[in-house]
């Protein structure tokens, strides 16, 4: 049964190691669009990182960013859905994580932009002019994501400490070592995609998805057909139905060509 919708992660999956879309992949996505098959990008990237990549979604114009916190209407240029962390809940998360991990430092993806504590080290990804200060002063509005680092802490210890402190009050996940991303309770890539598909009248069994990291697991478990790229995290490779070539070998494009005879 040919899938009716394609969902794919971006970094490490659809994009190559430079964070770029190859010409081969771009050509295959154009053919997919011409065939009338909707493509939904489902990424941890914040909305502000997507401007140059929105054309990949084709004519239907739907994108899911920030690990499912935002569903974006590309054609209208507006947020269709937002499930964020309100101020009181965010401050409670900061307090609980600090108690479990005193070395924790925080940053926030807000609708107004990025805000970070001075010790939050991310030299290439902090927009110029972003506000900096104590977390308790920065969090003055709804947070799309709360980001946590702990300099000098083992990545596994960081993840375990944050997950334990957060518990069921929010959703903690990760896609790179040394960083934990926190969304509101129940927010995942899978939950957001399920709502998008329901609106299109498409069931999970008719969706094929691609991913590479643990924050893709819920998505890959929800869909009818799941693929990992060859460079994926071991937990992802163990969870999927199929493994395609790596992101640097146009693995998603290769799989799509076979699935849809492109």
N, C-alpha and C positions, 0 to 999 in steps of 0.2 A: 504494500500500500504506500503510494507516494505521499510524503509529508505535505501538509498544507501551509506550514510556517517554519521558518528557520530562526533560531535564536543563537546568538554567539557572543561570547566574551570578546574583548578587544586585545588588551595588552597580554602578550605571551601566547595568544591564540590566533586571532585574525591578523593582527599586526606583527611585523617582523621584530627582531631584537633591537632595532633602532626606533621602534615605535611608529613605523611607517607602513602604508598599504602598498604592496607590490603591484606592478602593472598587471601581472597575471591574475591576482586576486581581484583587482578592480574590474577587469574584463569579465570574470566569472560572475561577480555581483551584478554587473550591468545585464548580463544574460538572464540571471535569476529574476531581476526586476521586469525584464521584457516578457518573461514567462508568467508574470502575474503572481509570483510567490512572495509574500511579505517577509522581509528580513527585520528582525528586532535585535538591536544591539543591547546587551545586558551587561553593564560594566560597573566597576567600582569607581571609575573616573567621576569627578565632580562635573557639574554642568558647565563650568567655566573652561574646562579642557576639551569641550566637544565641538566648538565652532567649525573647525576645519574638517571634522570627521562626519558631520551630519549627512553629507551627500550619500554615504554608504547605505543609508536606510532605504533609499529609493522612493518611489512615488507615494507609498502608504504613509510614510512619515511618523513613525513611532519609535521612541527610544527610552530605555530604562537606564538611569544613572545612579551613582552613589549607592551601589549595592541594593537597589530596589526602593530607595526612599523617594525618588522622583520618577514619575512617568511624564515624558516630555512630548508635546505635540509639535513636531518639527515644522510641519507646514504652516501652522499658525504662529510659531515662535513663542509658545507660552507653556507654562507648567500645567499639565492636565491633572496630576495628582501629587500631593506632597504628604508624606508621613514622617514628620520630624520629631525631635526631642524638645519638649518645652523647657523653659528656663528652670523651673523648680526641679524637674526630673533630671536635667543635665547637671545641676549643681549637686544633687544627691549622688549621682554617678561619680563625679569628681571626688567628693568626700569619701565614698566607699572605696574607690580605687587608691586614693592616697593612704587610707588606713591600712590597706593590704600591701601596698607597694610605695613606700615613702619617696622613692626616687622617680616616680612617674611624672612626666611632663605632658602637657595637653595642647592640642590645637583644635580648632573648630571650623567646619565647613558651614557657613551661614548663608542665607539667601543674599545677604549684603556683601558676601565675599569671604575671605580667609582671615582668621585671627589666631594668634599663637602666643604661647609663653616664651620668654627670651631663651630658655634652655632647649627649646624644641628645635633640633638641628635638621633642617631640610633646605640646604642652600640653593637648590635648583628649582624648587617647586613653590616657593613662597612669593606671591606677587608683590611687586614693588609698592610700598606704601601701606601694606597690610598692618592693621593695629596689633600691638604687642603689649603684654602685661600679664598680671595674674589671671588665672582662669576665671576666678570669681568675678572679676571686673569685665572680662571679655564677653561672657555669656549673658547677653542682654536681650536676646531674641531666639526664636526657634532655630535649633541646630539641625542641619541635615545629617551631619555625622560628627561624632566626637572621636578624635584621633589621639592615641596614647603611645608614647615612647618612654623608655627608661634607660638612659645611657649607661652602658656597662653591664646591663642585665642580659642574661642568656635569653634568646628569643622564645624558647619553650617555657622558661620560667615566667617571662612576661605574659605570654598568652594564658598560661594557667592561672596566674595571679589575677589578671583582669577578668577572665571568664568566671572565676570564683567570686570575685567582688560584685560583678554585674548580676550573676544568677539569672533569674527569669525576668528581671525588670527591664532588660534591653537585649539586643542581639549583638554579640561580639564575634567578629570574624577577622581573617587576615589573608592577605595575598602576597605580602613580602615579609621577610624576616625583620624583626625589630620594630614592627608597627602593628598595632591592633586598631581596627576600625569598629566603632560602635554605632549601631542604628537603633531606632525605636523598637520596642518589643514587637515581634512578629514580622519585622521588615526583613525580607530576603529577596534575592533575585527571583526565586521561584514564585513567591507570593505575588510579586508585581506582575510577572509574566502570566500567571494564572488569571489575573483580572483582565489583562490586555486580551488574552485569548478568549475569555468569556465574552468580552465585548464584540469580538469578531466572529463568535459562534464556532470556535475551533477548540476541540478537546485535546487533552494532553497526549493521547495516543497518536495524534496527527502532527506532532511537533518534533523536530529534530534539533538538538542543541550541541554546542561545542564549548569546551572550557579547558582550563589548565591548572587551576589552583583551588584550595579548599573552600574559598568563598563561592565557588561554582557548584559545589556538591549538591546542595538542595535543588538547584536548577536542573542538574543532570539526572537527579533521581526522580524529578517530577515528570519529565518529558517521556514520550513514547520511545524515542531512539536517542541514545547519547553517544557522543564522541569525545575523546581526549586527543589533543595533539601529542606527538611523541615526546615532547619536552615537558610534559605535565608532571605535577607533583605525584609521588607514588600513590597517595591516597586517592587521587583522581583516576589514575591509570587502573587502579583496582576496582573502581566503582562503575565504569562505563561499559556499554555494549560493544564499542568499537574503538580502535586506536588508528588515527591517520598519521600522516607525516608531520614533522615539526612545523612550528610557525615560520621558521626561516626557509622551509621547503614548500610553502603554500599549502599546508595540510588541509585547511578548511576548504580552499578552492578545489583541491584534488577530490575531496570527499563529495562536495556539492556537484562537481562535474559528473561523477558516477551516479549519484542519487537521482539527479534530474535530467541526465542525458544532455548536458549543456555543451 
